[in-house]
Amino acid sequence: MGAMARHPEWATLPIAKMLAEYGLNSHHQEEVSSCLKVETDQGIFRLKCFAYPALEFPFVFALAQYLVDRQFPYPEKIQPTTQGQPGIVEGGRFFYLATWQEGIVGFELDPKTLQEVGSLLGRLHYHSQGFVPTHPVHPARSQWGAWPGKLTDRYHDLEKFASLAKVGTTTFDRLFADEAPSFLVTAKGALQRLEGLLASYAKIVNQDHKANHVCHRDFIPHNLVKRPNGDLVLIDFDNAAYAERLDDLAKMLRYFSQWRLGKAKDLLAGYERWFPLSTEEIQLVQAFLRFPMEYWQLGRFAYERGYARHRALRRWIAASRDKEAFLVYLERVMS
């Protein structure tokens, strides 16, 4: 996908003019995370700067409408402008307006809730089947079979980050360089494991491609809202793309399990209400998760964006043993 846009400074934007494109007048607005919550006489909405080039947005807009038509629960309802456009351009950036999903984030992840989280992901994959947008699909929104190439590229990134850390002078550099021999071996092992599963991977990609599944690709805690009635709602489809379901499954386990096997079992039990998982799929998810993505993310922040997250690096080093134990038992227990 294209380069992500930075969050806009809402106070500098002509919000009244932008909302007029939708025939709306705001009587209260509040910045919430990366969005602007806008209260109007016609309801509450969120105004958001699309994180990627505008040419990719027709896929997201069409998907949102498809999920409404397919009766996906509490779907993202993106509002067209009064001229029927999917969004507006302001200051060289593309913005869209969607209905506000009332509820809380950061809720407790007890076993029942974890099963509901897994079920929500399965429901999304089920309801997205057969999606074919009327507009041509932007290449960035077709990610079938991309993981071997992505992980190979990220392994080379890790090598680069390790070299930069070795000649760096900060505490972050020294700590990252100390960990580099270990995480590079782990990354290489993940690639070798995936290479041994390429026939299974190709088969699963082909099955999901035929079904035209769409993945959310940002299925993480802050994109789930718990409504006052307890139902879970999935928001922010900016990253959505055609991809094999394993893409979302691996991310769900990475961000919701806290590397606890019991939590993973609850998540997958919920998912399997919609799609039973094969041994091959579990093996592939385990191979994806084995790659040290956390070090890649921290290295990218430090050596490409100039933001060294020293405390986050220390926290991850402390947690990495939990991940290793988790991966050892995941395939054994779930297969």
Backbone torsions as a table, in degrees:
resi	resn	phi	psi	omega
1	MET	NA	162.6	-179.7
2	GLY	-68.7	174.3	-179.8
3	ALA	-64.6	138.4	-179.4
4	MET	-73.6	143.2	176.5
5	ALA	-82.3	148.1	173.9
6	ARG	-74.8	156.9	178.5
7	HIS	-62.0	137.9	-179.3
8	PRO	-74.0	156.2	171.3
9	GLU	-91.9	101.0	-170.1
10	TRP	-59.8	-33.0	-177.5
11	ALA	-64.9	-19.9	-178.1
12	THR	-91.5	-3.3	-174.8
13	LEU	-99.7	148.4	177.9
14	PRO	-80.5	75.4	-172.0
15	ILE	-59.8	-42.5	-179.0
16	ALA	-60.1	-42.7	178.7
17	LYS	-64.5	-40.5	-179.3
18	MET	-65.5	-43.1	-179.5
19	LEU	-69.7	-27.4	177.7
20	ALA	-61.6	-26.7	176.5
21	GLU	-62.8	-20.3	178.8
22	TYR	-105.2	3.4	-177.1
23	GLY	71.3	31.0	-175.4
24	LEU	-119.5	150.3	171.7
25	ASN	-122.8	131.7	-179.3
26	SER	-93.9	135.2	172.1
27	HIS	-111.3	-2.0	171.3
28	HIS	-163.3	142.0	177.2
29	GLN	-144.9	149.5	-174.3
30	GLU	-150.5	132.9	177.1
31	GLU	-76.5	125.1	179.6
32	VAL	-130.4	111.7	-176.1
33	SER	55.2	-124.6	-177.8
34	SER	-93.7	6.4	-175.1
35	CYS	-115.4	167.2	170.4
36	LEU	-112.1	116.2	176.6
37	LYS	-80.4	123.6	-173.2
38	VAL	-121.8	121.6	177.5
39	GLU	-100.2	126.1	-178.8
40	THR	-132.2	172.7	176.8
41	ASP	-67.9	-18.0	-178.9
42	GLN	-102.0	12.1	177.2
43	GLY	126.1	-177.2	-179.3
44	ILE	-107.3	134.4	-176.0
45	PHE	-132.1	166.8	170.1
46	ARG	-122.3	128.7	176.9
47	LEU	-97.7	129.0	-174.1
48	LYS	-137.0	141.3	172.0
49	CYS	-82.9	121.1	179.4
50	PHE	-64.1	133.7	-170.2
51	ALA	-77.3	-7.2	-173.1
52	TYR	-131.8	174.7	179.5
53	PRO	-56.3	143.3	-175.5
54	ALA	-58.1	-28.0	-179.3
55	LEU	-63.9	-17.6	178.7
56	GLU	-86.9	-14.1	-171.9
57	PHE	-69.9	-32.1	179.2
58	PRO	-53.8	-32.2	176.8
59	PHE	-63.0	-46.8	-178.4
60	VAL	-65.6	-42.5	-179.1
61	PHE	-63.2	-45.5	179.7
62	ALA	-66.5	-38.4	178.2
63	LEU	-63.0	-42.9	179.5
64	ALA	-58.6	-43.6	179.4
65	GLN	-67.3	-38.4	179.5
66	TYR	-62.1	-42.5	179.8
67	LEU	-67.8	-33.0	172.5
68	VAL	-61.8	-49.1	-178.3
69	ASP	-63.1	-32.8	-178.7
70	ARG	-85.5	1.4	177.2
71	GLN	63.3	37.5	168.6
72	PHE	-64.3	134.4	-173.5
73	PRO	-65.5	134.3	178.5
74	TYR	48.8	56.0	-175.5
75	PRO	-69.5	158.6	173.2
76	GLU	-68.1	115.5	-179.4
77	LYS	-104.7	101.0	-179.1
78	ILE	-88.3	128.3	-174.1
79	GLN	-88.9	128.3	172.3
80	PRO	-75.4	157.7	175.3
81	THR	-72.3	173.4	178.1
82	THR	-63.3	-18.6	177.3
83	GLN	-94.9	7.3	177.7
84	GLY	80.3	14.0	179.3
85	GLN	-86.2	150.2	-178.1
86	PRO	-74.4	-12.4	179.6
87	GLY	-175.5	-169.1	-176.4
88	ILE	-134.6	155.8	176.5
89	VAL	-108.5	130.1	177.8
90	GLU	-142.9	124.9	179.8
91	GLY	61.0	31.7	179.4
92	GLY	79.5	5.5	179.5
93	ARG	-117.7	152.1	-179.6
94	PHE	-99.5	129.7	-179.9
95	PHE	-121.6	149.3	173.6
96	TYR	-135.0	162.9	-176.6
97	LEU	-123.0	130.2	179.6
98	ALA	-133.7	157.0	176.8
99	THR	-62.9	144.8	179.8
100	TRP	-78.4	134.1	177.0
101	GLN	-99.5	108.7	-176.3
102	GLU	-77.0	136.8	178.2
103	GLY	156.4	-164.0	-177.5
104	ILE	-122.5	152.9	170.9
105	VAL	-113.6	167.3	179.5
106	GLY	72.0	28.9	-178.4
107	PHE	-79.1	165.2	-178.1
108	GLU	-67.9	137.1	-178.9
109	LEU	-104.0	72.1	175.9
110	ASP	-78.2	170.0	-176.0
111	PRO	-54.5	-41.8	180.0
112	LYS	-64.2	-42.7	-179.9
113	THR	-66.3	-39.4	177.9
114	LEU	-61.2	-39.4	176.3
115	GLN	-64.0	-37.3	177.8
116	GLU	-68.5	-34.8	175.7
117	VAL	-61.3	-49.1	179.0
118	GLY	-61.7	-39.8	179.6
119	SER	-65.6	-36.8	179.4
120	LEU	-63.5	-40.7	177.8
121	LEU	-65.2	-43.9	177.6
122	GLY	-60.9	-39.5	178.9
123	ARG	-63.4	-40.6	177.6
124	LEU	-60.6	-47.6	-179.2
125	HIS	-63.2	-36.7	178.9
126	TYR	-66.8	-47.6	-176.0
127	HIS	-74.2	-21.1	-179.5
128	SER	-83.7	-10.5	-178.9
129	GLN	-55.4	139.5	176.2
130	GLY	82.2	5.3	-178.7
131	PHE	-67.7	122.6	175.5
132	VAL	-135.2	104.3	-178.5
133	PRO	-69.2	155.2	179.7
134	THR	-74.8	-29.7	178.0
135	HIS	-84.4	153.9	173.7
136	PRO	-57.3	142.0	-178.0
137	VAL	-80.9	124.5	176.4
138	HIS	-61.5	139.4	-178.0
139	PRO	-53.7	-32.5	-179.5
140	ALA	-68.5	-16.4	-178.4
141	ARG	-97.4	11.1	175.2
142	SER	-123.6	101.9	-172.0
143	GLN	-116.0	26.2	-179.0
144	TRP	-59.6	131.0	172.9
145	GLY	64.2	25.0	-172.4
146	ALA	-85.1	-14.6	-168.3
147	TRP	-65.8	-41.8	178.5
148	PRO	-56.6	-44.6	178.5
149	GLY	-65.9	-41.9	179.8
150	LYS	-62.0	-46.4	-177.3
151	LEU	-67.5	-34.4	175.6
152	THR	-63.0	-45.4	177.7
153	ASP	-61.0	-40.0	-177.6
154	ARG	-72.9	-28.7	172.8
155	TYR	-62.9	-43.6	178.0
156	HIS	-65.9	-35.3	174.0
157	ASP	-60.1	-44.3	179.8
158	LEU	-60.6	-40.4	176.8
159	GLU	-60.9	-42.4	178.8
160	LYS	-64.4	-45.7	-179.9
161	PHE	-61.9	-40.3	179.4
162	ALA	-62.6	-39.7	178.5
163	SER	-65.0	-41.2	178.7
164	LEU	-66.6	-38.7	179.1
165	ALA	-64.7	-36.8	-176.6
166	LYS	-62.5	-33.0	-180.0
167	VAL	-99.9	1.0	179.6
168	GLY	-76.9	169.4	-174.4
169	THR	-121.7	-2.6	-176.3
170	THR	-88.5	167.4	175.7
171	THR	-61.4	-38.7	177.4
172	PHE	-60.8	-46.1	-179.7
173	ASP	-56.8	-47.1	-176.4
174	ARG	-64.3	-42.2	-178.6
175	LEU	-68.2	-41.9	179.4
176	PHE	-64.5	-42.6	179.5
177	ALA	-64.3	-37.1	178.3
178	ASP	-62.8	-36.1	-177.6
179	GLU	-83.3	-16.7	-171.3
180	ALA	-57.2	-46.4	-179.0
181	PRO	-56.4	-39.3	-179.0
182	SER	-70.2	-47.6	-175.7
183	PHE	-73.4	-25.1	175.6
184	LEU	-69.9	-38.8	175.3
185	VAL	-63.3	-42.4	179.2
186	THR	-62.8	-43.5	179.7
187	ALA	-63.0	-43.2	179.0
188	LYS	-63.0	-40.1	178.5
189	GLY	-64.6	-37.5	177.8
190	ALA	-63.8	-41.5	178.7
191	LEU	-64.7	-40.5	178.5
192	GLN	-66.1	-39.0	177.2
193	ARG	-62.9	-44.3	179.4
194	LEU	-65.3	-37.8	178.4
195	GLU	-60.4	-36.9	178.5
196	GLY	-71.7	-13.8	-178.8
197	LEU	-110.4	13.2	-172.9
198	LEU	-62.4	-33.7	178.7
199	ALA	-65.4	-43.4	177.2
200	SER	-64.7	-41.9	-180.0
201	TYR	-61.3	-45.6	-179.7
202	ALA	-61.9	-38.9	179.3
203	LYS	-64.5	-44.2	-178.4
204	ILE	-68.3	-41.4	176.7
205	VAL	-59.4	-44.2	-179.6
206	ASN	-62.9	-42.0	178.4
207	GLN	-62.0	-46.5	-178.3
208	ASP	-70.0	-34.0	177.6
209	HIS	-63.3	-43.8	178.6
210	LYS	-61.1	-34.9	-179.8
211	ALA	-82.5	-7.8	-178.2
212	ASN	54.6	49.8	174.9
213	HIS	-71.3	148.5	172.3
214	VAL	-116.1	137.6	175.0
215	CYS	-104.4	145.9	177.1
216	HIS	-70.4	-42.1	174.8
217	ARG	68.1	10.5	170.2
218	ASP	-148.7	45.2	-175.8
219	PHE	-81.8	83.4	-174.6
220	ILE	-132.3	164.0	-172.0
221	PRO	-53.5	-40.0	-175.2
222	HIS	-76.3	-2.6	174.1
223	ASN	-102.8	13.5	171.9
224	LEU	-116.6	132.2	179.9
225	VAL	-116.6	135.4	176.1
226	LYS	-101.5	115.8	-177.9
227	ARG	-71.8	162.5	178.5
228	PRO	-55.4	-28.3	179.0
229	ASN	-85.6	2.0	177.3
230	GLY	95.6	-12.1	179.2
231	ASP	-69.0	148.2	177.8
232	LEU	-96.9	142.4	-178.2
233	VAL	-127.4	134.2	177.2
234	LEU	-96.7	128.5	-178.5
235	ILE	-122.4	171.9	171.6
236	ASP	59.8	85.3	-179.4
237	PHE	-96.6	21.9	-176.3
238	ASP	-56.4	-32.4	-176.1
239	ASN	-92.3	-3.0	-171.4
240	ALA	-57.2	142.8	-179.0
241	ALA	-161.2	160.5	167.1
242	TYR	-63.6	128.3	177.3
243	ALA	-168.0	161.2	175.7
244	GLU	-67.2	146.6	-174.9
245	ARG	-59.8	-25.1	179.2
246	LEU	-57.3	-29.4	179.4
247	ASP	-56.7	-51.3	179.5
248	ASP	-71.1	-37.8	-178.1
249	LEU	-61.1	-45.7	-179.8
250	ALA	-62.8	-42.3	-179.6
251	LYS	-66.4	-40.1	178.1
252	MET	-58.0	-47.4	-179.8
253	LEU	-65.5	-39.3	-179.5
254	ARG	-60.8	-40.8	-171.2
255	TYR	-98.9	-18.9	-176.9
256	PHE	-109.5	-21.1	-173.2
257	SER	-81.4	-20.9	-173.3
258	GLN	53.6	28.2	-179.9
259	TRP	57.1	38.3	174.9
260	ARG	-114.5	125.5	-174.7
261	LEU	-62.0	-39.0	179.1
262	GLY	-60.0	-40.6	178.5
263	LYS	-66.4	-40.4	178.9
264	ALA	-62.5	-40.9	179.8
265	LYS	-63.2	-39.4	177.4
266	ASP	-65.0	-44.6	179.8
267	LEU	-59.8	-46.4	-176.7
268	LEU	-73.0	-31.4	175.5
269	ALA	-62.8	-39.9	176.5
270	GLY	-65.2	-43.2	-179.9
271	TYR	-62.4	-37.8	-175.7
272	GLU	-73.5	-2.9	168.3
273	ARG	-63.5	-24.4	-176.1
274	TRP	-109.7	-39.1	-176.6
275	PHE	-140.7	107.7	172.7
276	PRO	-60.2	140.1	-177.5
277	LEU	-101.0	135.5	179.4
278	SER	-86.4	164.1	174.6
279	THR	-58.3	-39.3	179.5
280	GLU	-61.5	-41.1	-180.0
281	GLU	-65.4	-41.8	177.7
282	ILE	-62.9	-41.2	178.7
283	GLN	-61.2	-40.7	-179.4
284	LEU	-70.3	-41.4	176.7
285	VAL	-59.9	-42.7	179.2
286	GLN	-62.2	-39.7	178.4
287	ALA	-64.9	-42.2	176.9
288	PHE	-59.5	-46.3	-175.4
289	LEU	-69.0	-27.3	-178.7
290	ARG	-65.5	-29.2	179.2
291	PHE	-61.3	133.1	-175.6
292	PRO	-75.9	66.9	-176.3
293	MET	-60.7	-30.9	-178.2
294	GLU	-62.6	-41.4	177.5
295	TYR	-68.9	-36.4	177.5
296	TRP	-62.6	-43.6	-179.9
297	GLN	-64.4	-44.7	-179.9
298	LEU	-66.1	-38.6	177.0
299	GLY	-66.1	-38.5	179.8
300	ARG	-64.3	-43.9	177.5
301	PHE	-59.6	-44.8	-173.6
302	ALA	-74.0	-44.7	-167.7
303	TYR	-104.7	-5.9	173.9
304	GLU	-116.5	-27.3	-177.1
305	ARG	-114.3	-4.9	176.8
306	GLY	72.1	26.5	-177.1
307	TYR	-127.9	91.6	-178.7
308	ALA	-81.6	116.4	-177.1
309	ARG	-97.3	81.6	-173.2
310	HIS	-64.3	-46.1	-179.0
311	ARG	-64.3	-39.8	178.7
312	ALA	-63.1	-37.8	177.8
313	LEU	-63.7	-44.2	178.6
314	ARG	-63.2	-41.7	179.3
315	ARG	-62.4	-41.0	-177.8
316	TRP	-68.4	-39.4	177.8
317	ILE	-58.8	-41.2	179.1
318	ALA	-65.9	-31.8	-175.8
319	ALA	-90.0	-11.4	-170.6
320	SER	-65.2	-28.6	177.4
321	ARG	-66.2	-36.9	177.1
322	ASP	-61.2	-40.9	179.5
323	LYS	-63.6	-43.2	-178.1
324	GLU	-62.1	-44.9	178.8
325	ALA	-64.3	-39.3	178.9
326	PHE	-58.8	-46.7	-176.7
327	LEU	-68.5	-33.9	178.3
328	VAL	-61.1	-41.2	-174.9
329	TYR	-90.4	-20.9	-174.4
330	LEU	-58.4	-55.9	-177.0
331	GLU	-63.8	-39.2	-177.4
332	ARG	-62.9	-42.1	-174.5
333	VAL	-81.6	-39.1	-173.0
334	MET	-85.2	-18.1	-176.6
335	SER	-76.8	NA	NA
